[in-house]
Amino acid sequence: MAPKRAAPSTKSEDAIAAEALRPTLDLARDVYRQLADGEIPRMRLPLRTKQNISFQMRDGVWRLGRQMGTRSARKKDGALMLLRTFYLVDFINEMARERKTSTLRELYYISEGWEEGKFHSEDESNLLVEDLEVLCERLREDFRLHPEENGASVIGDLTLRERNRKGQVKKINCRDDVGDGGYALPFNVEKEKIELLSTGAKFIVAVECGGMVDRLAENGFDEEHDALLVHLKGQPARSTRRFLKRLNAELKLPVIVFTDGDPWSFRIFASVAYGAIKTAHISQYLATPSAEFLGVTPSDIENYKLPSDQLSDQDIRALQAELTDPRFKTAEWRSEIELMLKNGKKAEQQSLAKYGLNYVTETYLPEKLGEMNVI
């Protein structure tokens, strides 16, 4: 189910926050009513099991199915999960009142003060936050919760307005008004936080490695080809994927993904384009199904005679799993994965430096983007 979003153009930031938190209070009221009526408290929520998650070919994203489960206080484990849930609801609403935010790791340590309700691991607290997203049809960012790391950095001709923590609004151009590292995305990239104003870019190159982003920027690739560079920082954060989705949907910018040539980088592309099982409940919000993979492909390793490394046993198992992954179902992907398995080679983006520091911007990217009819 897709998260419900408020319309920031007609509502204040406080009104948006109140609307986002209302489902948590409704949840608390419902359990309070059950207790007042002498019932054993329970909650119904969609099951987040592999059996209830499927890849929707038409939309190109993972989706939760319709199977529901019940979390009940009838047994001790269920009662403890309900206790933790409402400690979490109380904490979220306290943060909203005090205009605070919390990292997911801070939440885990804060629960140490919840006595019987404390979490036994950070994975446990993260899963409960995801359950609350599903129950309330909201995002953890609406609950003022975020991971330790922020999202991507952006370099190029994109002008936006950002509301800072003091409520001040600043107009920023991601080329002219930032340092060499570009504009750093905050954890919340919604319209109430960031308003996209204008861009001179014609497409986005989402790049896995920081060194390659630096190379493209230093060589002036973004200016010469009217491109927007987005550093994914490896497996991209949710805020990064959401920002790419917004750029694609609102500014109509094609998203081109440029990664290393290995099975784990293929999955980075898949998470940008189609989402992941873990975030199936918000795939529509995060995924950009029209995103295209540029490289490095197994064919590139052969055609450009790139320096390479041997696949490890773990790499081989990952590639074999990708042959059955619906996100890699096309004949082109199957051919490339089978070629990598056959040759036993993987390569990094930086291997293109074999031909000099300008090769990637003067030869490789123009050739590949030309074949894709992007430039």
KADA-V381517 format. One line per field, one symbol per residue. ss: DSSP state (a for helix, b for strand, c for the rest). burial: b if it has 9 or more other C-alpha atoms within 8 Angstrom, else e. A space follows every 10 residues. Layout:
ss=???
burial=???
//
This chain:
ss=cccccccccc ccaaaaaaaa aaaaaaaaaa aaaaaacccc cbbbbbccca aabbbbcccc bbbbcccbbb bbcccaaaaa aaaaaaaaaa aaaaaaaacc cbbaaaaaaa aaaaaaaccc caaaaaaaaa aaaaaacccc ccccbbcccc ccbbbccbbb bbbcccccbb bbbccccccc ccbbcccccc cccbbbbbbc ccbbbbbcca aaaaaaaacc aaaaccbbbb bccccccaaa aaaaaaaaaa accbbbbbcc bcaaaaaaaa aaaaccaaaa aaaaaacccc cbbbbccaaa aaacccccbb ccaaaaaaaa aacccaaacc aaaaaaaaaa aaacbbbcaa aaaaacccaa aaaaaaaaaa acccc
burial=ebbeeeebee beeeebbebb bebbbeebee beebbeeeeb bbeebbbeee ebbbbbeeeb bbbbbeeeee bbbeeeebbb bbbbbbbebe ebbebbeeee bbbbbebbee bbebeebbbe ebebbbebbb bbbbeebbeb bbbbbbbeeb bbbbbbbbbb bbbbeeeeee ebbbbeebee ebbbbebebe eebbbbeeee bbbbbbbbbb ebbebbbeee bbbeebbbbb bbbeebbebb bbbbbbbbee bebbbbbbbb bbbebbebbb bbbbbbeeeb bbbebbbbbe beebbbbbeb beeeebebee beeebbebbe ebbeeeebbe eebbebbebb beeebbbbbe bbbeeeebbb bebbbbebbb eeeee
//
